[in-house]
């Protein structure tokens, strides 16, 4: 399996890294997350229109540059290094991915808007009772004439306050938990009957609880086939997992680099900390955990276009590794830094909080270990 990046992917990485270095340093990021609206629309427009970053992973037929999930991973790793809060995951990876896979008039209308930075999407798929089960839905979408009437509650909708549209999963048929009967809707964020409660998250982002009360959605805004959306949700969820793993890799790279740099400069008893053998071993273990995470993330990303079971196995393996590695690297980095490692003024604590949040997004370590075991047993049966 070839892990080498193409010249175009290297250029994408270098272009984005240069922009973030000049416009998104740590102090700038602190001001962004501590103020309103919690993100920078001008950065979003620059990424879309000046750098054309958003077209990298879309086919040329939809106005993109012909890339795929590897381009997403390149972008997300750089975002992880800079702790970018702008809603790339919800808009480009999840929203754009759902539209790209289903195609049709809806994709032709909205993907160019996404690439241009005009449409901002938020994934409203989680419900309070569901944990990580995408089929456990109490939100309903009932047909009425040429529309669907959407009612229910969605929780932990990341970036909802910034979105122009929500992508909502709802049950249009069947019972709670059934694999059949799940429908995806593209809902205007300003539609009548929507109530939203926004709140900050521990990693500097923003999320919302959203209530839909008899919201009228045109049937033309159904993504894919009504009642048959669960396999598509699972596919794009695995794509989102790989993108999150790449973001975590970027953040862990920075945590390791900052720890090695600090240990090389900080002296105790007149000797740099980096000369102490026990700390050398600890930093070596951090490096190994990072390299394992990089490898599994690359494998999972390259298997996204493969058979569903192999795709899911690779995604769960990567996510479980990322969760364990992020915890180990973060804790070790803070321990070597001492109490200053968790202060607001030092970036290390912010990286640790972000990777801790990533560890729970789209499934915890325990969830993905269980999923991996179940898929492996089913495949062997």
Secondary structure, DSSP 8 states (H G I E B T S, - for coil): ------HHHHHHHHHHHHHHHHH--HHHHHHHHHSSSSS-HHHHHIIIIIS-GGGTTS-GGGTS-S--HHHHHHHHHHHHHHT--S-HIIIIIIIHHHHHHH-HHHHHHHHHHHHTT---EEEE---TTTTT-TT----EEEEETTEEEEEEEEEEEETGGG-SEEEEEEESSS-TT-SSSEEEEEEETT-TTEEEEEEE-TTS-EEEEEEEEEEEEEGGGEESSTTB-HHHHHHHHHHHHHHHHHHHHHHHHHHHHHHHHHHHH-EETTEEGGGSHHHHHHHHHHHHHHHHHHHHHHHHHHTTTS-HHHHHHHHHHHHHHHHHHHHHHHHHHHHHHGGGGGSTTSHHHHHHHHHHHHHHTT--HHHHHHHHHHHHHHHH-
